[in-house]
Amino acid sequence: ACAVEEGVAHVHPLSERGSWAMEGLSTFIRGAFADTSLTIDDGRLSAWAQNLRSGLLLICLALVLSRRLNQKQKTLPIGDKKWEALHQNKLPSSVSRVARLVEKPIVTTLGGTLRRSSDAAPALPSRFSCFSCCCMTRPECGRAARTQRTFVTESLPDDDEEWSSREAARPQAWTVEDIVEAGVPSASAESVLQLASAIGASDVEPLSDATTLWRFASAREFDIEAAKDMHVGAVAWRASFSIKSVMDAHGCGEAYRDDGCRAAGSRPSAWAWARGTSTREAEIVNRHGFWGRLSVCAPADRAPVAVWRPGMAAVRGYVSEGLLGVMTRGFVAHLEDLLQAGRAQSRGSRKIVRCRLVIDAKGLSLSMLRHLPAMMSMTGLGKQYFPEVTASVTVVRAPRSFTFVYNAIEPFLTPVMKRKVCILGENFDEGLRSHAGLERSCLPTFLGGLTPDSEVCVAATVPQGLGREFALGGAGPGGS
């Protein structure tokens, strides 16, 4: 507990000062919110402080809050010199040690206690971090963040029952240990931290949580400059391509911002989007596309499972009817679905989770090479803008011609790519189980499984005139 004089906290053990100390502490914290609509539940705050037997961390929290609120609302000014002293490691080392030990309990307890009233005051700064004082770093200062090797992400644990969407984007400083705890392999945690610093990561979005940054780093073999360029390019592309309009046109269940990020209020560890046919564009994609994410998950880590059947794809019709752009938008929605499903599961399970992709190669032949440029214009977006979406690519029912082509290019593949890809024939049960960890029963019925075929696009032939009808806004040949 403490007495406060001109912004300087004088610390005394609760056992020595008892109720007087608690009363002084409560008064100080209430003062920090005096001119705002934020309120504190005194009962929970008091119970927490008594259990901890020290108001030390709450003092740090109060100092930070009063400083941050003062920037916009002129409450409880704290001198700049005194504030800078906090960030020059002039607090006792015991403060830092205690802060790290009880950081999560405080976030869990106070995170559910601080609430906005219906007449909300101006929002806190987007890079607000309630523990920037305790962690000795100011997230809005790039140089300081690099020096302390920290980056910023959400403050509340995803499994907290009192988690609220408005608090999901409130940032908290992370260290290498926190990145490992989030699910990043320890061998690459330092690289992820470097990437976070390089791009100025400050929140879960845009694509800036620890496990997603690992995807970018891994996709560029942990070349930080290359990973940074990929991340910057992907973020810019998501806005220019309009991921929001794509996801709205081809399904429902999740909201997006215009810049391609998930909307404020989205829970990072949950993904509820589902492919639909509510628009004419989505109807065409569902009937003539060749992909789909299944409702089942991989049993080992609950990773998403996707099935493609490119041998049935009417790529010639996409081109001749001028529908390649429409089909590309549908395919992008599919890739985004796989990426976000993997991100959500990674956050929930605190480990890297990636899709199991099963490719039905039936129907593929050398004659399809003439349409390879059109196919690559669609699928190539995955390599550019959707890093490390798949953990395995299992090709089943592969014809001899496909195996011949793959054997020819295999020497040029990287070891990682070779481990990802497995080519199987008609009898693929054992190979599917050993390579992807899936049973045949997980697959659609056209592959001998129990999942409805409707979960994968129909891959029907494109009728002549469909492109013109779509451009004119009509139902089009073969429309429902």
N, C-alpha and C positions, 0 to 999 in steps of 0.2 A: 504494500500500500504506500501512499505517498502524500506529501504536501507539495504544492506547486507554487513557485514564485517566478513570475515573468517567463513562463515556459520552461523552467528548469525543474526536473522531477527529483525530489529528495526521497530516497527509498528507505523504508523501514520494514522489518519483518511483521507479518500480520499478528504473529503470536505476541509481540510486544505492544502493539498499538491497538489491537482488537477492533471494536466497532468504530472507534474514531477514525481509524485508517480507512476502513471500508466506506465510511460516509464521505471522507474527503475524496477518495477515488471516484465514487459514484458521481459526486458533484462535478468533478473535473470532466468526466466523460460526457455527462449531460450537457455541460457547457459547450463542448465541441459541436454539439448538434442543436444548439439553442435556437439558431435562426434557420433551421432546415426542417423538412418534414420527416426526417429520419428519427426513429424512436428506439429505445432500448428496453427490453424486458428485464426489469430490475431483479425479478426472482431468479431467472436463469443466470444472469450475470453474477449475482451474489453467490449462488450455489457453486458456480464454476470456480470463482476466486477462492472461496473457502476450501474447496477440495484441493486446489493447487497449493494453498498455503502461501501464496505470494502474488501480489498484484503486479509483479515486474513486467510481464509480457503485456498486460493490459495497459500499463503506462506507455510502453512503446507504441502500442496500437493507438492509444489516445493522442499521443504526440503526432503520429503520422496522419491520423484522420483530421486533427485540427489544422495541420499544415495544409493538407490537400483541400479541405473545405474552405480554408481561408483564401486560397487562390481565386475562388469564385464568389465567396459569400461573406468575406470580411469577418470571420469569427476567430477569436483567440489567436492573435498574431504571435508567431514565434520568430525571433530574430534570425536573419539569414545566416549570421555567423554561427549561431548556436545550432541551426539546422545542418549547416555544412559540417560542423564538428561531428555530428552523428554519423556522417558518411565518410569520415576520415578515420574510422576505427578508434574513436576516442571514448566510446563506451567500454566498460569493463569487459574482458573476454568472457566472463561468466554469463553476461547477458546474451552474447551470441550463442554460447553452448546451450543455455536453457531454451533460447528461441528455437533452435533447430530440433530439440528434443520434443517440445510440446507444440510444434507448429500445427500439425494435423488436428490434435484435439481442439485447438483454438479455432481453426478454420471451421471445423464441423460444428462446434457449439455456437460461436458468434455468427457464423454464416447463416444459420437458421434463425438467429435472433434479430439481426438488423433487417428492418423492413421499410419499404416506402409506403407512405399513406396514399389514399386515392388522389389527393392533390399533390402530386409529386413535385419535388423541387428539381432544379436543373440537374441533369445526370452527372455523375462523377466522371472525371476524365477517363477516356477509354483505356489508358495504360495505368490506371490506379492499381497499386499493389499494397495491400494492408500490411505486408511484412517487408517492405523495402527497407525500413529502418533496421529491423532485426537482422536482415541478410546483408546489410552494409552495401547495398547497390541501388541505384536509381534507374529503373527500367527505361525511363525516357532519355537517358543519356547513353548513347551507343558506346562511347569510349569506356565509360565506367563498367558497362555490362560486359564488354570484352575482357576487361581486366579481371573482373571477378568470375568470369567464365560461367555466366548464368543466362538463361533466357526465360521468357514469361509465358505462362499458360494459365488455364482456368484454376480457380482457387478451391472449388468444392469437389470432393470425390464423387464419381458418377454413381456409386452404389449407396450414397446417402439418401435415406428416405425423404429427408426434408429438402432435397436438392430442388432448386427452382430455376426455371429457364432464364430469368433475368440475371441470376447470379452466375450462370454458366460461363459467361464471357468475362467475368471479373478476374483479372490476371494475378498470378503469384510467381515469385522467382523460383527457378529450378536450378539444380546443380547436376553434375554428372551422375551422382547417386540417384537423384530423382528420375533422371532419364532412364536409367537402368530399371528402376522400379516401375516406370510406365510401360516397360515391355521391350525396350531396345536392348539387343545383345550387348553385353559389357564391352566386347572387343571393338564395337563401333560407336559407343556412346560419345566418346571424345569427338569423333568426326561429326556426329549429329549436332553436338553443341557448337562446333565451329560453323556449321552450315546455318544454324539458328542465328548466330551472331552476324554472319555475312549478309543474311537477308533482312535482318532487323526484326526477327520474329517477336511478336508481342501478344499473341492470342492463338486460339485454336484455328481460326481462319486468318488469312486465306491459306488453307492446307498447311498449317504451321504447327500442329501438335507433333510430339516427339516421334511417334511411330510413322507418321506420314512423311516427316522429314527424312526418316531412315529410308523410306522408299525412294526418294529422290537421290539420296546419297548412294544407295546401292545400285540404282539404275545407271549411275555414272561411275561405278567402281570406286566410289569414295574419293573421287577427284572433286574437291570442294568448289572450285571455280566452275567446273562443268555442271555440278549439281545446282549451284546457285543460278547459272544461266538457264538451266532447265526449269527451275522453280519460277523464276521471273517470267519466262516465256509462257509457262502453263497458266499462271495467274492472269497475265494479259490476254491470252487466248480465250480463257473462260468467259471473260467479259465481252470480248469482241464477237465470239461465236454465239453468245447469249445462252449459256447453260440454263438459265432460268426459263426462257421460252421453250427450250427443248424438253426440259423435265415436266413443265406444265402441259405441253402438248401430248406427251407420251405416257403419262401416268399421273398419280396423285399420292398424297400421304406425307409429303415433305415440302417445305417452302424455301425459296431461294431469294437472294437479293439480286439486283440488276448486275452487280459485278461478278456474279457466278459463285458467290459464297453461300453457304447455308444461312438461312435467316436467323436473326437474333431470336433467342427463345428455343432454338433447336437443341435437343439433348445430344451431346456428342457421342454417347455410348448407345444410342438407339437409332435405328434406320427403318422407317415404316413405308417408304415409297414402293409402289407396285405398278407394274406396267399395265396400261389400259388401252381402251379403244374409243375414248370419248370424242376424239376429233377425227376428221377424215384422214388427215396425215397419219395418225396412229393406226387407223384401220388398214391403210395401204401397207404400212410397215409390218403389221401383224400378219397380214395375208402373204406378203412376198418376201419378208425377211427370213433369215436363217439362224437366228440366235434366241437365247432365252435363259434367264436365271430361274433355277428350280426352287420350289418351296422347301425342299429338304436341304439339310446342311451336312457337311462332312462330320462324321461322328467324333473324330479325334479332337477337333478344335472349333467346331461349329462354323467352319468357313463356308462362304457361299459356294454353290456349285452351278456351273454354267455349261450349256450344251450348244455347240454350233454344228450345223450340217452344210458346209460350203459346197459339197457335191450336188446339192439340190438347189443352190442359189441360181436365180434367173438373172445373172449379171448382164447378159446380153440385153434383156428387156429393160433393166435399169438404165442402160445407156441409150438404147434406141428410143425409149419413151421419155427421155429427159428427167428421169426420176432418181438419178444418182445422188443429187443433193438431198432429196427427201429421205432416201435410205441411209445416207450418211448421218443425218440428224437422228434417225432412229437408232443407229448403231452407237452413236455418241451417248444417247440416253442409256443404252445397255452398259457401256463401259463405265459411265458415271455411277450407275446402280451397283456395279461390282466393286468399284473403288470405295464408295461410301459404306456399303455393307461390310467390307473388310475393315475400314477405319473404325466403324462402330464396334465391331467384335473385338478388334485389337485393344480398344480403350477399355471395354468391359472385362476382358480376360487378362489384360496387362501383358500381352505378348503379341508378336507380329503374326497377324492372321491374313492369309491371302487365298484367293479363289482357286478351286480345283476346276480346271477347264477340260471338258471331254469333247473331242472333235470327232464327229461321225464322218468318216471319209468316203462312205459309199457314194458312188456316182462321180467321184473325181477321176479325171482322165487328162492325158496330155493335151487334148483339144482345148481344155479350159485355159491353157497358157495364153491364148490370144486375148483373154479378158483379165489377165493378171494385173495390168496397170490400173484398171478400174477397181479391182478388188483391193489392191494395195493402197489406193487413195482413201479407202474407207478404214481398213484395218491398221494402216500406218499411223493413224491418229493415236492409237493406243500407246505405241512406242514413244511418241513425242510428248504426249500430255497426260498419260495415265501410268505412272511408273509403278513397277512391281505389283501389278494387280493379281497376277497368277503365281501360285507356288508350283503348279505342275500342269503340263499340257499332255493329255493322254489321247492319242489318236487311235480310234478303234475302227474295225471293219475296213482297214486300209487295203486298197487294191495293189497288185504287184507294181504297177506303174508308179504309184505314189512312193512305195518303198524304194524303188530304183532311184527316183529323184532325190529322196531324202539321203540315201546312202552317198550320193554324189556330192551333196553340199555339207554333210556332217563334218568332214575334216576342217571346214572353215568356221565352224561354230565354236564359241567359247565353252570352257568346261561347265560353267553355270548353265548355259543354254542346253548343253547335252544332258545334264542331270534333269532339267525340267521336262524334256520331251521324251516320250516313249511311244513307239509305233507297234500297234497290235493288230492282229487279224480278226477273223470272225469269232474265234474262241478267246475272248479277252477277259474272262472272269478273274483268273488268277493275276494276270498282269495289271488289271485295273485295281485290284485289292492291294497289291504290293506297291504300286507306283503312286496311286492317288488316295489310297485308304478308303476306297468306296466299294460298295457291293453293287452288283448289276441291278438289284431291286430298287436302288435309288434313282435309276435312270428312267426316262420316258418309256412308254410301252413300245414305241417303234424300235427301241434298242433292247427290248426284252425286260424292261423294268416295270415298276408299279406306279410311277408318277404319270399323271395325265399328259398326253401329247400337247394339250392346249397351253402348257407352260412354255412351249417353244414356238416361235413363229412358224407358220404353215409352210413357207418356202414354195408357194404355188407359182406357176408360170405367169408372167406379166402379160395381160391381154393387150392387143393392139388398140391404141386410142386412149389408154388409161391416163397417160401423161397429159394429153390435151384436155381431157375432161377434168382432171385435177386442177390444171392451171386455170380453167374457166370456172372452177368452184362447183362443178356438178358431182353427182354420185359416182360417175365413171363406170366403165365396164367391170363387171364382177363385183360391184359395190353392194353393200348390204342395205 
